[in-house]
Amino acid sequence: MINKIISKAPARVCLFGDHQDYLNLPIIATTINRNIEVKAKYNNTRYLNIYKKDLSEHDYINIDKDVDENETDLLKVALKVLQDYSCFPDKGYDIVISSNIPINSGLSSSSALVVAWVNFLLATFTNKKVTSEILSEISYRVEVTEMGGSGGKMDQYTISYGETIFLDTLNDKVTTYDHELCDMIIGVSNQVKNTQGLLKKLKTNALLSIDLISKKFPKFNIHNTSSFNLEKCLLELDKNIQPYFRAAIGNHRITLNAQKEFNQPSLNIKTISRLMNEHHDFLKNDLKITIPEIDNMIDIANQNGSLASKIVGSGGGGSIVCLSNDENISHNIVKEFKKIGVKEAFIANKGTGPKILINE
């Protein structure tokens, strides 16, 4: 019997492909060395007693009671989904959930929680070998299929694999990279995001634009850049829809160019940085997901030597990531961010994958 168990999962940073995965277009993302932790101790009851330390919230789950069909709590929905994987909790645990991932800031703290929670349940209540693929699949089902989230598969897959990945969302094929990335400076804004609302709007308009072009040009294939002429396509769209299509096409092209660089034996940070800046331009100017605070942070980072700076996540607030291969520049950017009163600023390095520690 497992008396004590700790499950950890990292934060996610999208490098290329923001707002692309829900269009079945590829992404490149990585993890950083910030984690969420689910720490459990056997309590000889029939309850999972949960304390969310950072929120000072208590909850409990009666393991003898079926999960309601209309349940909206992520942790309880996961229990329902895991029944299809022969995972049935049969012992009670006192559980403390804690995290050093900024919440609601574009770093995928919610997906990290889902991955850590699912991994804890599988490790504690089944004998299954838990692979990155299985963990990705279940976590995506919990957060998006069951909960109705508007996002794609980037968050759950990046966190479950725990590496820098290229994810082909058409077939869920994952390519992992072990390149050493330079410093990633994270700046967290003070603006709370409306993640689902913004994602729904962007997704709806992007899909509408693609559908309109598909009907006008039967040979159009968004995955085949030689199957269409961008300028001709834009002429067929109303001006209020054009930016969503232009961003989808432009960011797809940038992600594929970045993939070529990641496929090289060594990573050319200058090329990656140029592409990342181009990616941010689409996010800012076409999708318009930045806010004045984010724009100011980007300007400050670039003025202080950042190689590349972009908004991370759904937008409307949240965080930015900056690249630097100079330690002094990295620390100076953090210092400048703190001067203007950002919510949080820190230097991040590439993270690791989900971890399970038993009886430690």
WOFEN-V835911 format. One record per helix or strand. SS is the DSSP state (@ for helix, = for strand). FROM is the first residue (numbers start at 0). TO is the last residue. If there is no record, write none. Layout:
[[SS,FROM,TO] [SS,FROM,TO]]
This chain:
[[=,3,15] [@,20,22] [=,26,41] [=,46,51] [=,56,61] [@,73,84] [=,92,98] [@,108,124] [@,131,145] [@,153,160] [=,163,167] [=,172,176] [=,182,187] [@,194,215] [@,224,226] [@,229,234] [@,238,261] [@,268,284] [@,291,302] [=,307,311] [=,318,323] [@,326,338] [=,343,347] [=,349,349] [=,354,357]]
